[in-house]
Every structure is written in C-alpha cells, then in structure tokens.
Amino acid sequence: LNKLCSKMIVPLIKQNFKVWTFLFTKNLINSFDSSKQILFFFILLCYSVINLIKSNKTLYKFIVLATLFMFANNTLIALVVHSINRYVFYFDWVIFVTFIILLNKIFKYQNLRES
C-alpha cells in the first residue's frame, strides 16, 4: 500500500496542481472577505515594517506580528479547507486594535503640537 501511494502521489500532484492553486487563491480571498481587504492588510504590513525599520518601536512590532499571524492563520486555513467565518474570525480584532492604536498616536501628536 505504501509503494502504491508513493507511485500515485507525483502524478496526482502534477495533474491537479493548477486546480488546487485556483481553489487555494479563492479560499484565501474568501478568508479576507475581499481582495480589497487583502490589499489593505498588505499596505498596513508594509507601512509597519518600514516604520519598524526606522524607529524600532513596540507599536510597530505589535502591528507586524499581529498582521503576520493573521496572514499565517488565513493561509493555513485556505490550504486545508474552505475558509468560512468561524475559522477566521479570531483575528478580526487586529484591524480594530491597529486602528485604535494609530488613532491614539495621531491624537497624542496633535496634542503635543497644540501645547
């Protein structure tokens, strides 16, 4: 049985790789709800990485780490099963926390400029 499965795996991967890639892409987009949200998270990740390199602050470390964990979670789910909301909602808090933290930073900067 092991020899049979070993001989079957390579032809099956070659035969179904294109279909699987298409299915994985659709599942990944579905796990983020839309391609616009994926783009938003990529922009947020790039912004955080650039600022982390410039300033090395804990805020940007948190945003980079949380965003990477969210991407990893959604990618692992899209690899295995159809991504339904019950599997990916655990990281929905990332967008709200990031938004609140960045707003807090903006308001602190405005208060410092006014005083």
N, C-alpha and C positions, 0 to 999 in steps of 0.2 A: 504494500500500500504506500509506503514512504517513497519507494522508487517511482511508482506511478505518478504520485503527486509532484514529485520533483521534476519529472519529464513534462508534466502538464503546465506548470506554473509559467514558464517563459513564453510559450505560445499564447497562453491566455492573457498575459500582461501585454504582449505586443498587439494582440487582436483588439483589446478593449481599452487601451490607454487613452485614445482620443476621446472616447465616450466618457470615460471616467473623469478626465480633465474638465470636460464641459460640465459634467454634473457637479464636480467639486467647485468650480467657479460659480455656478448658480447657487449652490448651498452657501458659499462664503458671502455672496452678495445678499442672500436672504437672511443670513445671520446678523448682518448690519442694518437690515431693513431696506437699504438702497445703496446705489453706488455713490450718491452724493455724501452719505454719511461716512463711507469708507474714505472718500477724498478728504472730508473734514478731519477725520482721525489721523490720516497721513500728514496733513498740514500741521495739525496740533503736535504730532510726534516730531516733525522736522523743526518746528518752532522751539519746542522744548529741548531738543538735542543741541541746537545752535546756542540757545541761551545757557544750557548746562556747560557747554564747552567754554563759553565766555566767562561765566560767573561762578560755576560750580556750587550753586545754592541748593538747599534741600528741597525747595519748592519744585524746581525743575527735575530733580532726581525722582521725586514722587510722581510727577506727571509722566515722565518717560517710563518708569517702572509700571505704573498702572495701565498705561496705554499698551505697552508691550505684553503685559499679562492678558489684557483683553484680546489683542490680536492672536496671541497663542491659544487662548481658550476657544475663540471662534474658528480658528484654523483646525484645531484638533476635532472639534465637533463636526465641521464640514468634511473632514476626511472620512469620518466613520458613518454618520447618519445624516438624515435630512434635518437641517437646523430649524427647530421650532423654538418658540419664545421661551418655553420652560427650561431649555438648556442654556440660553444665552442671557437671561435677564439678570444674572448675578453681577454682571459688570455694567449694568445700565447706570449705576451710581457714579461711574467715572466721569461722565460728561457733566453731571451736576456739580460734583465736587471741584472739578477743574474750573468750571465757570465761576463758582463762588470764590475760589481762591484767587483767580485772576481779577475778579471784580474787587475783592478786598485789597489787592495790591494796587489797583488803579485808584481807588478811593484814598488809600494811605498816601499815595504820591500826590494826589490833588490837595489833600490837607497840608502836606508839607510845603507845597508851592504857595498856598494861600496864607500860611503863617510866617 
